[in-house]
Amino acid sequence: MEYGICDDCEFQHTYVVPLVRNLTETEAAFIVQAWEYLYDGDFDIELSSNYDAGMLGNTDMELSVDEETKTQAIAEMSKWNHNRWVDSMVNEGWRHGPYFSNNNKIHPALRSWDMLPENHRRSPSFTDAEIIQWVMRNKS
C-alpha cells in the first residue's frame, strides 16, 4: 500500500492498494464502511484496471477483529440473541420456572440476560465477519 498527498485531486490524502482482482460492488462498499467506522471523513474507492491478475493468483479476503472489540461485541450479541429468544418463547406461551418442562412450557432460562446467572449464560459462536457486521450496525 502506498500513501500520498495530491494537491490537485478531489481527495488530497490518497492510499493506493494494488489488487490482484477486481472487487465486487459488495466488497467495495464493505471496505468504504470499514474505513468510515475507523476514521472520520469521506471515503471513496477509485477503480483502475492497472493490475496483473496472474501475478499473485486468486486470494480470499480475510478480516479480523481486535480482541477487546471482539469480547465486547460478543457480549452484546449474546445478550441480544438471548433476549430475542426469550421474547420468542414468551410469545409461544412459555414462562420462567425453576425447572424445564416441555408439557407445561416452563424454562429456567426465560429471564432477561442481565438476570440470568453467569453459569446459565450460553452464546452461539460468532464469526469475525458477523462480529464486524454487528459493530458496523451498532456503532454509536
N, CA, C and O atoms as a GROMACS GRO file, in nm:
protein
  560
    1MET      N    1   0.085  -0.117   0.000
    1MET     CA    2   0.000   0.000   0.000
    1MET      C    3   0.090   0.123   0.000
    1MET      O    4   0.191   0.128   0.071
    2GLU      N    5   0.053   0.219  -0.079
    2GLU     CA    6   0.127   0.344  -0.086
    2GLU      C    7   0.038   0.457  -0.037
    2GLU      O    8  -0.083   0.457  -0.060
    3TYR      N    9   0.098   0.554   0.030
    3TYR     CA   10   0.026   0.671   0.078
    3TYR      C   11   0.083   0.793   0.008
    3TYR      O   12   0.204   0.805  -0.009
    4GLY      N   13  -0.005   0.882  -0.031
    4GLY     CA   14   0.042   1.003  -0.096
    4GLY      C   15  -0.053   1.119  -0.077
    4GLY      O   16  -0.168   1.100  -0.037
    5ILE      N   17  -0.006   1.237  -0.104
    5ILE     CA   18  -0.088   1.358  -0.099
    5ILE      C   19  -0.090   1.418  -0.238
    5ILE      O   20   0.014   1.435  -0.302
    6CYS      N   21  -0.210   1.451  -0.283
    6CYS     CA   22  -0.228   1.507  -0.416
    6CYS      C   23  -0.298   1.642  -0.400
    6CYS      O   24  -0.418   1.645  -0.371
    7ASP      N   25  -0.226   1.751  -0.419
    7ASP     CA   26  -0.283   1.884  -0.400
    7ASP      C   27  -0.390   1.918  -0.504
    7ASP      O   28  -0.481   1.995  -0.475
    8ASP      N   29  -0.379   1.861  -0.624
    8ASP     CA   30  -0.472   1.892  -0.732
    8ASP      C   31  -0.592   1.796  -0.737
    8ASP      O   32  -0.678   1.811  -0.824
    9CYS      N   33  -0.599   1.699  -0.646
    9CYS     CA   34  -0.703   1.597  -0.650
    9CYS      C   35  -0.821   1.636  -0.562
    9CYS      O   36  -0.809   1.717  -0.471
   10GLU      N   37  -0.936   1.576  -0.592
   10GLU     CA   38  -1.055   1.599  -0.511
   10GLU      C   39  -1.030   1.552  -0.366
   10GLU      O   40  -1.068   1.620  -0.271
   11PHE      N   41  -0.966   1.436  -0.350
   11PHE     CA   42  -0.929   1.385  -0.219
   11PHE      C   43  -0.779   1.401  -0.204
   11PHE      O   44  -0.702   1.334  -0.273
   12GLN      N   45  -0.737   1.489  -0.115
   12GLN     CA   46  -0.596   1.522  -0.102
   12GLN      C   47  -0.513   1.404  -0.052
   12GLN      O   48  -0.404   1.379  -0.103
   13HIS      N   49  -0.564   1.332   0.046
   13HIS     CA   50  -0.491   1.217   0.101
   13HIS      C   51  -0.532   1.092   0.026
   13HIS      O   52  -0.651   1.063   0.012
   14THR      N   53  -0.435   1.017  -0.021
   14THR     CA   54  -0.464   0.904  -0.107
   14THR      C   55  -0.387   0.781  -0.061
   14THR      O   56  -0.267   0.788  -0.031
   15TYR      N   57  -0.456   0.667  -0.056
   15TYR     CA   58  -0.393   0.538  -0.035
   15TYR      C   59  -0.408   0.459  -0.164
   15TYR      O   60  -0.518   0.450  -0.220
   16VAL      N   61  -0.301   0.402  -0.212
   16VAL     CA   62  -0.306   0.320  -0.331
   16VAL      C   63  -0.279   0.176  -0.288
   16VAL      O   64  -0.173   0.145  -0.234
   17VAL      N   65  -0.377   0.089  -0.312
   17VAL     CA   66  -0.366  -0.051  -0.275
   17VAL      C   67  -0.375  -0.135  -0.402
   17VAL      O   68  -0.484  -0.147  -0.459
   18PRO      N   69  -0.265  -0.193  -0.447
   18PRO     CA   70  -0.271  -0.276  -0.567
   18PRO      C   71  -0.347  -0.405  -0.538
   18PRO      O   72  -0.322  -0.471  -0.436
   19LEU      N   73  -0.437  -0.442  -0.624
   19LEU     CA   74  -0.518  -0.562  -0.608
   19LEU      C   75  -0.484  -0.664  -0.716
   19LEU      O   76  -0.433  -0.628  -0.823
   20VAL      N   77  -0.512  -0.788  -0.688
   20VAL     CA   78  -0.486  -0.894  -0.786
   20VAL      C   79  -0.612  -0.934  -0.861
   20VAL      O   80  -0.607  -1.017  -0.952
   21ARG      N   81  -0.725  -0.876  -0.823
   21ARG     CA   82  -0.851  -0.900  -0.894
   21ARG      C   83  -0.943  -0.780  -0.870
   21ARG      O   84  -0.917  -0.699  -0.781
   22ASN      N   85  -1.048  -0.771  -0.948
   22ASN     CA   86  -1.145  -0.665  -0.929
   22ASN      C   87  -1.229  -0.692  -0.804
   22ASN      O   88  -1.262  -0.807  -0.775
   23LEU      N   89  -1.262  -0.588  -0.732
   23LEU     CA   90  -1.352  -0.601  -0.618
   23LEU      C   91  -1.495  -0.610  -0.668
   23LEU      O   92  -1.529  -0.551  -0.770
   24THR      N   93  -1.578  -0.685  -0.596
   24THR     CA   94  -1.720  -0.682  -0.625
   24THR      C   95  -1.777  -0.553  -0.565
   24THR      O   96  -1.712  -0.489  -0.483
   25GLU      N   97  -1.895  -0.518  -0.606
   25GLU     CA   98  -1.959  -0.397  -0.552
   25GLU      C   99  -1.978  -0.410  -0.401
   25GLU      O  100  -1.959  -0.313  -0.328
   26THR      N  101  -2.014  -0.529  -0.354
   26THR     CA  102  -2.034  -0.553  -0.211
   26THR      C  103  -1.902  -0.538  -0.135
   26THR      O  104  -1.900  -0.477  -0.028
   27GLU      N  105  -1.793  -0.593  -0.188
   27GLU     CA  106  -1.662  -0.581  -0.123
   27GLU      C  107  -1.619  -0.435  -0.114
   27GLU      O  108  -1.570  -0.391  -0.010
   28ALA      N  109  -1.638  -0.361  -0.222
   28ALA     CA  110  -1.600  -0.220  -0.222
   28ALA      C  111  -1.681  -0.142  -0.119
   28ALA      O  112  -1.626  -0.060  -0.045
   29ALA      N  113  -1.812  -0.166  -0.113
   29ALA     CA  114  -1.897  -0.098  -0.015
   29ALA      C  115  -1.855  -0.133   0.128
   29ALA      O  116  -1.855  -0.047   0.215
   30PHE      N  117  -1.819  -0.259   0.151
   30PHE     CA  118  -1.775  -0.302   0.284
   30PHE      C  119  -1.647  -0.231   0.324
   30PHE      O  120  -1.633  -0.188   0.439
   31ILE      N  121  -1.553  -0.218   0.231
   31ILE     CA  122  -1.427  -0.150   0.261
   31ILE      C  123  -1.453  -0.004   0.296
   31ILE      O  124  -1.395   0.047   0.392
   32VAL      N  125  -1.538   0.062   0.220
   32VAL     CA  126  -1.570   0.202   0.249
   32VAL      C  127  -1.634   0.213   0.388
   32VAL      O  128  -1.599   0.304   0.464
   33GLN      N  129  -1.727   0.123   0.422
   33GLN     CA  130  -1.791   0.126   0.555
   33GLN      C  131  -1.688   0.104   0.666
   33GLN      O  132  -1.694   0.169   0.769
   34ALA      N  133  -1.596   0.012   0.644
   34ALA     CA  134  -1.494  -0.017   0.746
   34ALA      C  135  -1.406   0.106   0.769
   34ALA      O  136  -1.376   0.140   0.884
   35TRP      N  137  -1.366   0.173   0.663
   35TRP     CA  138  -1.283   0.294   0.677
   35TRP      C  139  -1.362   0.405   0.745
   35TRP      O  140  -1.308   0.478   0.828
   36GLU      N  141  -1.490   0.418   0.711
   36GLU     CA  142  -1.572   0.521   0.774
   36GLU      C  143  -1.590   0.493   0.923
   36GLU      O  144  -1.600   0.585   1.003
   37TYR      N  145  -1.594   0.364   0.959
   37TYR     CA  146  -1.606   0.327   1.100
   37TYR      C  147  -1.478   0.365   1.176
   37TYR      O  148  -1.485   0.417   1.288
   38LEU      N  149  -1.364   0.339   1.116
   38LEU     CA  150  -1.236   0.363   1.183
   38LEU      C  151  -1.193   0.508   1.183
   38LEU      O  152  -1.128   0.553   1.277
   39TYR      N  153  -1.229   0.582   1.078
   39TYR     CA  154  -1.180   0.719   1.062
   39TYR      C  155  -1.295   0.811   1.026
   39TYR      O  156  -1.387   0.773   0.954
   40ASP      N  157  -1.288   0.935   1.076
   40ASP     CA  158  -1.385   1.035   1.035
   40ASP      C  159  -1.346   1.083   0.896
   40ASP      O  160  -1.227   1.095   0.864
   41GLY      N  161  -1.443   1.110   0.814
   41GLY     CA  162  -1.413   1.161   0.682
   41GLY      C  163  -1.494   1.093   0.574
   41GLY      O  164  -1.575   1.004   0.603
   42ASP      N  165  -1.474   1.133   0.454
   42ASP     CA  166  -1.544   1.080   0.340
   42ASP      C  167  -1.449   0.989   0.263
   42ASP      O  168  -1.338   1.030   0.229
   43PHE      N  169  -1.491   0.866   0.236
   43PHE     CA  170  -1.406   0.771   0.169
   43PHE      C  171  -1.472   0.722   0.043
   43PHE      O  172  -1.594   0.705   0.037
   44ASP      N  173  -1.393   0.699  -0.055
   44ASP     CA  174  -1.441   0.651  -0.183
   44ASP      C  175  -1.334   0.560  -0.241
   44ASP      O  176  -1.218   0.567  -0.201
   45ILE      N  177  -1.373   0.477  -0.334
   45ILE     CA  178  -1.278   0.389  -0.400
   45ILE      C  179  -1.273   0.426  -0.547
   45ILE      O  180  -1.375   0.430  -0.615
   46GLU      N  181  -1.154   0.452  -0.593
   46GLU     CA  182  -1.135   0.481  -0.734
   46GLU      C  183  -1.086   0.354  -0.801
   46GLU      O  184  -0.990   0.291  -0.754
   47LEU      N  185  -1.150   0.316  -0.908
   47LEU     CA  186  -1.117   0.191  -0.975
   47LEU      C  187  -1.016   0.212  -1.085
   47LEU      O  188  -1.012   0.317  -1.149
   48SER      N  189  -0.935   0.111  -1.106
   48SER     CA  190  -0.836   0.113  -1.211
   48SER      C  191  -0.824  -0.028  -1.266
   48SER      O  192  -0.850  -0.125  -1.195
   49SER      N  193  -0.785  -0.040  -1.390
   49SER     CA  194  -0.765  -0.173  -1.447
   49SER      C  195  -0.617  -0.204  -1.460
   49SER      O  196  -0.579  -0.295  -1.534
   50ASN      N  197  -0.533  -0.130  -1.389
   50ASN     CA  198  -0.388  -0.150  -1.397
   50ASN      C  199  -0.341  -0.253  -1.295
   50ASN      O  200  -0.282  -0.217  -1.193
   51TYR      N  201  -0.367  -0.379  -1.322
   51TYR     CA  202  -0.317  -0.485  -1.236
   51TYR      C  203  -0.291  -0.609  -1.319
   51TYR      O  204  -0.344  -0.623  -1.429
   52ASP      N  205  -0.210  -0.698  -1.266
   52ASP     CA  206  -0.178  -0.822  -1.333
   52ASP      C  207  -0.246  -0.934  -1.256
   52ASP      O  208  -0.196  -0.976  -1.151
   53ALA      N  209  -0.359  -0.984  -1.305
   53ALA     CA  210  -0.439  -1.083  -1.235
   53ALA      C  211  -0.363  -1.212  -1.212
   53ALA      O  212  -0.390  -1.282  -1.114
   54GLY      N  213  -0.269  -1.246  -1.296
   54GLY     CA  214  -0.197  -1.370  -1.280
   54GLY      C  215  -0.077  -1.360  -1.189
   54GLY      O  216  -0.014  -1.461  -1.157
   55MET      N  217  -0.044  -1.239  -1.146
   55MET     CA  218   0.078  -1.218  -1.070
   55MET      C  219   0.077  -1.294  -0.936
   55MET      O  220   0.174  -1.361  -0.903
   56LEU      N  221  -0.032  -1.283  -0.860
   56LEU     CA  222  -0.037  -1.346  -0.729
   56LEU      C  223  -0.141  -1.457  -0.719
   56LEU      O  224  -0.152  -1.521  -0.614
   57GLY      N  225  -0.216  -1.480  -0.821
   57GLY     CA  226  -0.319  -1.584  -0.815
   57GLY      C  227  -0.444  -1.534  -0.746
   57GLY      O  228  -0.455  -1.415  -0.714
   58ASN      N  229  -0.537  -1.623  -0.722
   58ASN     CA  230  -0.663  -1.588  -0.659
   58ASN      C  231  -0.646  -1.588  -0.508
   58ASN      O  232  -0.602  -1.689  -0.451
   59THR      N  233  -0.679  -1.480  -0.442
   59THR     CA  234  -0.668  -1.472  -0.297
   59THR      C  235  -0.804  -1.442  -0.238
   59THR      O  236  -0.885  -1.372  -0.299
   60ASP      N  237  -0.829  -1.495  -0.120
   60ASP     CA  238  -0.953  -1.468  -0.049
   60ASP      C  239  -0.931  -1.354   0.048
   60ASP      O  240  -0.821  -1.338   0.102
   61MET      N  241  -1.036  -1.274   0.069
   61MET     CA  242  -1.028  -1.166   0.166
   61MET      C  243  -1.049  -1.224   0.305
   61MET      O  244  -1.138  -1.307   0.324
   62GLU      N  245  -0.970  -1.183   0.401
   62GLU     CA  246  -0.986  -1.226   0.539
   62GLU      C  247  -0.980  -1.104   0.628
   62GLU      O  248  -0.889  -1.022   0.618
   63LEU      N  249  -1.078  -1.093   0.717
   63LEU     CA  250  -1.083  -0.981   0.809
   63LEU      C  251  -1.066  -1.034   0.950
   63LEU      O  252  -1.103  -1.148   0.978
   64SER      N  253  -1.013  -0.955   1.037
   64SER     CA  254  -1.002  -0.995   1.176
   64SER      C  255  -1.042  -0.879   1.266
   64SER      O  256  -1.046  -0.764   1.223
   65VAL      N  257  -1.073  -0.912   1.390
   65VAL     CA  258  -1.120  -0.814   1.487
   65VAL      C  259  -1.027  -0.818   1.607
   65VAL      O  260  -0.989  -0.926   1.652
   66ASP      N  261  -0.989  -0.701   1.660
   66ASP     CA  262  -0.903  -0.700   1.777
   66ASP      C  263  -0.980  -0.761   1.895
   66ASP      O  264  -1.102  -0.755   1.901
   67GLU      N  265  -0.906  -0.819   1.989
   67GLU     CA  266  -0.966  -0.898   2.097
   67GLU      C  267  -1.059  -0.818   2.188
   67GLU      O  268  -1.163  -0.869   2.231
   68GLU      N  269  -1.025  -0.693   2.217
   68GLU     CA  270  -1.111  -0.611   2.304
   68GLU      C  271  -1.246  -0.584   2.237
   68GLU      O  272  -1.350  -0.598   2.300
   69THR      N  273  -1.243  -0.547   2.110
   69THR     CA  274  -1.366  -0.523   2.035
   69THR      C  275  -1.446  -0.651   2.023
   69THR      O  276  -1.568  -0.652   2.038
   70LYS      N  277  -1.375  -0.761   1.995
   70LYS     CA  278  -1.441  -0.890   1.980
   70LYS      C  279  -1.513  -0.931   2.109
   70LYS      O  280  -1.628  -0.974   2.105
   71THR      N  281  -1.446  -0.917   2.222
   71THR     CA  282  -1.504  -0.954   2.351
   71THR      C  283  -1.628  -0.871   2.381
   71THR      O  284  -1.730  -0.925   2.424
   72GLN      N  285  -1.619  -0.741   2.358
   72GLN     CA  286  -1.733  -0.652   2.383
   72GLN      C  287  -1.849  -0.684   2.289
   72GLN      O  288  -1.964  -0.690   2.332
   73ALA      N  289  -1.819  -0.704   2.162
   73ALA     CA  290  -1.924  -0.734   2.064
   73ALA      C  291  -1.991  -0.867   2.094
   73ALA      O  292  -2.114  -0.878   2.084
   74ILE      N  293  -1.914  -0.969   2.130
   74ILE     CA  294  -1.971  -1.099   2.162
   74ILE      C  295  -2.064  -1.089   2.283
   74ILE      O  296  -2.170  -1.151   2.285
   75ALA      N  297  -2.026  -1.011   2.382
   75ALA     CA  298  -2.112  -0.991   2.500
   75ALA      C  299  -2.243  -0.926   2.458
   75ALA      O  300  -2.350  -0.969   2.501
   76GLU      N  301  -2.236  -0.823   2.376
   76GLU     CA  302  -2.357  -0.754   2.330
   76GLU      C  303  -2.443  -0.845   2.242
   76GLU      O  304  -2.565  -0.847   2.255
   77MET      N  305  -2.378  -0.919   2.152
   77MET     CA  306  -2.451  -1.009   2.062
   77MET      C  307  -2.517  -1.122   2.140
   77MET      O  308  -2.630  -1.161   2.108
   78SER      N  309  -2.449  -1.175   2.241
   78SER     CA  310  -2.505  -1.282   2.323
   78SER      C  311  -2.628  -1.234   2.397
   78SER      O  312  -2.730  -1.303   2.400
   79LYS      N  313  -2.619  -1.116   2.455
   79LYS     CA  314  -2.733  -1.058   2.527
   79LYS      C  315  -2.850  -1.036   2.432
   79LYS      O  316  -2.964  -1.071   2.465
   80TRP      N  317  -2.823  -0.979   2.316
   80TRP     CA  318  -2.929  -0.953   2.219
   80TRP      C  319  -2.995  -1.083   2.174
   80TRP      O  320  -3.118  -1.091   2.168
   81ASN      N  321  -2.914  -1.185   2.141
   81ASN     CA  322  -2.969  -1.314   2.097
   81ASN      C  323  -3.052  -1.380   2.205
   81ASN      O  324  -3.160  -1.432   2.176
   82HIS      N  325  -3.003  -1.378   2.328
   82HIS     CA  326  -3.079  -1.441   2.438
   82HIS      C  327  -3.212  -1.370   2.458
   82HIS      O  328  -3.317  -1.434   2.467
   83ASN      N  329  -3.208  -1.238   2.466
   83ASN     CA  330  -3.333  -1.164   2.490
   83ASN      C  331  -3.431  -1.181   2.375
   83ASN      O  332  -3.552  -1.181   2.397
   84ARG      N  333  -3.381  -1.194   2.253
   84ARG     CA  334  -3.469  -1.222   2.138
   84ARG      C  335  -3.531  -1.361   2.154
   84ARG      O  336  -3.650  -1.378   2.126
   85TRP      N  337  -3.453  -1.459   2.199
   85TRP     CA  338  -3.503  -1.595   2.222
   85TRP      C  339  -3.611  -1.593   2.331
   85TRP      O  340  -3.715  -1.657   2.316
   86VAL      N  341  -3.587  -1.519   2.440
   86VAL     CA  342  -3.685  -1.509   2.548
   86VAL      C  343  -3.816  -1.452   2.494
   86VAL      O  344  -3.923  -1.507   2.522
   87ASP      N  345  -3.810  -1.344   2.419
   87ASP     CA  346  -3.931  -1.283   2.361
   87ASP      C  347  -4.006  -1.384   2.275
   87ASP      O  348  -4.129  -1.392   2.282
   88SER      N  349  -3.933  -1.459   2.193
   88SER     CA  350  -3.995  -1.559   2.105
   88SER      C  351  -4.065  -1.668   2.187
   88SER      O  352  -4.178  -1.706   2.156
   89MET      N  353  -3.997  -1.717   2.291
   89MET     CA  354  -4.056  -1.822   2.374
   89MET      C  355  -4.179  -1.772   2.449
   89MET      O  356  -4.280  -1.843   2.457
   90VAL      N  357  -4.172  -1.652   2.504
   90VAL     CA  358  -4.286  -1.595   2.576
   90VAL      C  359  -4.404  -1.579   2.481
   90VAL      O  360  -4.518  -1.607   2.519
   91ASN      N  361  -4.379  -1.536   2.358
   91ASN     CA  362  -4.486  -1.523   2.258
   91ASN      C  363  -4.551  -1.657   2.225
   91ASN      O  364  -4.666  -1.662   2.181
   92GLU      N  365  -4.476  -1.767   2.245
   92GLU     CA  366  -4.530  -1.902   2.222
   92GLU      C  367  -4.596  -1.960   2.346
   92GLU      O  368  -4.640  -2.075   2.346
   93GLY      N  369  -4.603  -1.879   2.456
   93GLY     CA  370  -4.671  -1.924   2.576
   93GLY      C  371  -4.582  -1.980   2.685
   93GLY      O  372  -4.632  -2.028   2.787
   94TRP      N  373  -4.451  -1.976   2.666
   94TRP     CA  374  -4.360  -2.026   2.768
   94TRP      C  375  -4.347  -1.925   2.881
   94TRP      O  376  -4.373  -1.805   2.863
   95ARG      N  377  -4.306  -1.975   3.000
   95ARG     CA  378  -4.284  -1.888   3.114
   95ARG      C  379  -4.165  -1.938   3.194
   95ARG      O  380  -4.121  -2.052   3.179
   96HIS      N  381  -4.114  -1.850   3.279
   96HIS     CA  382  -4.000  -1.885   3.363
   96HIS      C  383  -4.046  -1.976   3.476
   96HIS      O  384  -4.155  -1.961   3.531
   97GLY      N  385  -3.958  -2.072   3.510
   97GLY     CA  386  -3.984  -2.161   3.623
   97GLY      C  387  -3.853  -2.220   3.671
   97GLY      O  388  -3.750  -2.206   3.606
   98PRO      N  389  -3.857  -2.288   3.786
   98PRO     CA  390  -3.733  -2.340   3.845
   98PRO      C  391  -3.675  -2.462   3.772
   98PRO      O  392  -3.559  -2.497   3.794
   99TYR      N  393  -3.752  -2.525   3.687
   99TYR     CA  394  -3.708  -2.643   3.613
   99TYR      C  395  -3.766  -2.639   3.471
   99TYR      O  396  -3.857  -2.561   3.443
  100PHE      N  397  -3.713  -2.723   3.384
  100PHE     CA  398  -3.762  -2.730   3.246
  100PHE      C  399  -3.878  -2.828   3.238
  100PHE      O  400  -3.869  -2.939   3.290
  101SER      N  401  -3.986  -2.788   3.172
  101SER     CA  402  -4.098  -2.877   3.144
  101SER      C  403  -4.155  -2.841   3.008
  101SER      O  404  -4.211  -2.733   2.989
  102ASN      N  405  -4.141  -2.932   2.915
  102ASN     CA  406  -4.194  -2.910   2.780
  102ASN      C  407  -4.347  -2.910   2.783
  102ASN      O  408  -4.410  -2.830   2.713
  103ASN      N  409  -4.405  -3.000   2.863
  103ASN     CA  410  -4.552  -3.009   2.871
  103ASN      C  411  -4.613  -2.883   2.929
  103ASN      O  412  -4.717  -2.836   2.881
  104ASN      N  413  -4.551  -2.827   3.033
  104ASN     CA  414  -4.604  -2.708   3.099
  104ASN      C  415  -4.546  -2.578   3.044
  104ASN      O  416  -4.580  -2.469   3.090
  105LYS      N  417  -4.458  -2.590   2.945
  105LYS     CA  418  -4.391  -2.474   2.884
  105LYS      C  419  -4.324  -2.386   2.989
  105LYS      O  420  -4.349  -2.267   3.000
  106ILE      N  421  -4.236  -2.451   3.066
  106ILE     CA  422  -4.159  -2.382   3.170
  106ILE      C  423  -4.011  -2.400   3.137
  106ILE      O  424  -3.967  -2.508   3.100
  107HIS      N  425  -3.936  -2.292   3.150
  107HIS     CA  426  -3.792  -2.298   3.122
  107HIS      C  427  -3.719  -2.208   3.222
  107HIS      O  428  -3.757  -2.092   3.239
  108PRO      N  429  -3.612  -2.260   3.288
  108PRO     CA  430  -3.542  -2.178   3.387
  108PRO      C  431  -3.460  -2.063   3.328
  108PRO      O  432  -3.420  -1.972   3.401
  109ALA      N  433  -3.435  -2.065   3.198
  109ALA     CA  434  -3.356  -1.957   3.136
  109ALA      C  435  -3.443  -1.846   3.078
  109ALA      O  436  -3.392  -1.754   3.015
  110LEU      N  437  -3.574  -1.853   3.099
  110LEU     CA  438  -3.662  -1.750   3.045
  110LEU      C  439  -3.666  -1.628   3.137
  110LEU      O  440  -3.765  -1.602   3.205
  111ARG      N  441  -3.557  -1.557   3.136
  111ARG     CA  442  -3.544  -1.430   3.206
  111ARG      C  443  -3.444  -1.347   3.126
  111ARG      O  444  -3.372  -1.401   3.042
  112SER      N  445  -3.440  -1.220   3.152
  112SER     CA  446  -3.350  -1.134   3.076
  112SER      C  447  -3.206  -1.177   3.099
  112SER      O  448  -3.174  -1.236   3.202
  113TRP      N  449  -3.120  -1.147   3.003
  113TRP     CA  450  -2.979  -1.182   3.010
  113TRP      C  451  -2.915  -1.129   3.139
  113TRP      O  452  -2.836  -1.197   3.203
  114ASP      N  453  -2.951  -1.007   3.175
  114ASP     CA  454  -2.893  -0.945   3.294
  114ASP      C  455  -2.934  -1.018   3.423
  114ASP      O  456  -2.861  -1.015   3.521
  115MET      N  457  -3.051  -1.082   3.422
  115MET     CA  458  -3.100  -1.154   3.540
  115MET      C  459  -3.057  -1.301   3.539
  115MET      O  460  -3.075  -1.372   3.639
  116LEU      N  461  -3.001  -1.348   3.430
  116LEU     CA  462  -2.961  -1.487   3.416
  116LEU      C  463  -2.829  -1.511   3.489
  116LEU      O  464  -2.733  -1.436   3.468
  117PRO      N  465  -2.822  -1.613   3.575
  117PRO     CA  466  -2.694  -1.642   3.642
  117PRO      C  467  -2.584  -1.667   3.539
  117PRO      O  468  -2.608  -1.724   3.432
  118GLU      N  469  -2.464  -1.626   3.573
  118GLU     CA  470  -2.349  -1.638   3.481
  118GLU      C  471  -2.330  -1.781   3.431
  118GLU      O  472  -2.299  -1.801   3.314
  119ASN      N  473  -2.349  -1.880   3.519
  119ASN     CA  474  -2.327  -2.019   3.478
  119ASN      C  475  -2.439  -2.074   3.388
  119ASN      O  476  -2.427  -2.187   3.339
  120HIS      N  477  -2.545  -1.998   3.366
  120HIS     CA  478  -2.652  -2.039   3.276
  120HIS      C  479  -2.648  -1.965   3.142
  120HIS      O  480  -2.728  -1.993   3.053
  121ARG      N  481  -2.558  -1.872   3.130
  121ARG     CA  482  -2.549  -1.794   3.006
  121ARG      C  483  -2.483  -1.878   2.897
  121ARG      O  484  -2.373  -1.930   2.915
  122ARG      N  485  -2.552  -1.890   2.784
  122ARG     CA  486  -2.499  -1.964   2.670
  122ARG      C  487  -2.500  -1.869   2.550
  122ARG      O  488  -2.588  -1.784   2.537
  123SER      N  489  -2.401  -1.886   2.466
  123SER     CA  490  -2.392  -1.799   2.349
  123SER      C  491  -2.350  -1.881   2.228
  123SER      O  492  -2.264  -1.968   2.239
  124PRO      N  493  -2.410  -1.854   2.113
  124PRO     CA  494  -2.363  -1.921   1.993
  124PRO      C  495  -2.225  -1.869   1.955
  124PRO      O  496  -2.182  -1.765   2.003
  125SER      N  497  -2.157  -1.942   1.869
  125SER     CA  498  -2.028  -1.895   1.818
  125SER      C  499  -2.054  -1.794   1.708
  125SER      O  500  -2.145  -1.811   1.627
  126PHE      N  501  -1.974  -1.689   1.705
  126PHE     CA  502  -1.987  -1.586   1.603
  126PHE      C  503  -1.858  -1.580   1.523
  126PHE      O  504  -1.748  -1.589   1.579
  127THR      N  505  -1.870  -1.564   1.392
  127THR     CA  506  -1.753  -1.548   1.308
  127THR      C  507  -1.705  -1.404   1.315
  127THR      O  508  -1.780  -1.315   1.357
  128ASP      N  509  -1.581  -1.381   1.274
  128ASP     CA  510  -1.530  -1.244   1.269
  128ASP      C  511  -1.617  -1.157   1.178
  128ASP      O  512  -1.642  -1.040   1.208
  129ALA      N  513  -1.664  -1.214   1.067
  129ALA     CA  514  -1.749  -1.137   0.974
  129ALA      C  515  -1.879  -1.095   1.043
  129ALA      O  516  -1.923  -0.981   1.026
  130GLU      N  517  -1.940  -1.184   1.121
  130GLU     CA  518  -2.063  -1.150   1.194
  130GLU      C  519  -2.035  -1.042   1.298
  130GLU      O  520  -2.116  -0.951   1.318
  131ILE      N  521  -1.921  -1.052   1.364
  131ILE     CA  522  -1.884  -0.953   1.466
  131ILE      C  523  -1.862  -0.817   1.400
  131ILE      O  524  -1.908  -0.715   1.452
  132ILE      N  525  -1.793  -0.814   1.287
  132ILE     CA  526  -1.770  -0.689   1.215
  132ILE      C  527  -1.902  -0.628   1.171
  132ILE      O  528  -1.923  -0.507   1.185
  133GLN      N  529  -1.993  -0.710   1.118
  133GLN     CA  530  -2.125  -0.659   1.077
  133GLN      C  531  -2.200  -0.602   1.197
  133GLN      O  532  -2.263  -0.497   1.186
  134TRP      N  533  -2.193  -0.669   1.312
  134TRP     CA  534  -2.259  -0.621   1.433
  134TRP      C  535  -2.204  -0.485   1.474
  134TRP      O  536  -2.280  -0.391   1.501
  135VAL      N  537  -2.071  -0.475   1.477
  135VAL     CA  538  -2.006  -0.350   1.516
  135VAL      C  539  -2.045  -0.239   1.420
  135VAL      O  540  -2.075  -0.128   1.464
  136MET      N  541  -2.046  -0.267   1.290
  136MET     CA  542  -2.081  -0.166   1.190
  136MET      C  543  -2.224  -0.119   1.208
  136MET      O  544  -2.252   0.001   1.196
  137ARG      N  545  -2.316  -0.210   1.236
  137ARG     CA  546  -2.457  -0.172   1.251
  137ARG      C  547  -2.485  -0.100   1.382
  137ARG      O  548  -2.578  -0.021   1.390
  138ASN      N  549  -2.405  -0.128   1.485
  138ASN     CA  550  -2.436  -0.079   1.619
  138ASN      C  551  -2.337   0.024   1.671
  138ASN      O  552  -2.337   0.053   1.791
  139LYS      N  553  -2.254   0.079   1.584
  139LYS     CA  554  -2.159   0.181   1.631
  139LYS      C  555  -2.236   0.307   1.669
  139LYS      O  556  -2.338   0.340   1.609
  140SER      N  557  -2.185   0.375   1.768
  140SER     CA  558  -2.254   0.495   1.819
  140SER      C  559  -2.216   0.616   1.738
  140SER      O  560  -2.264   0.726   1.766
   0.00000   0.00000   0.00000
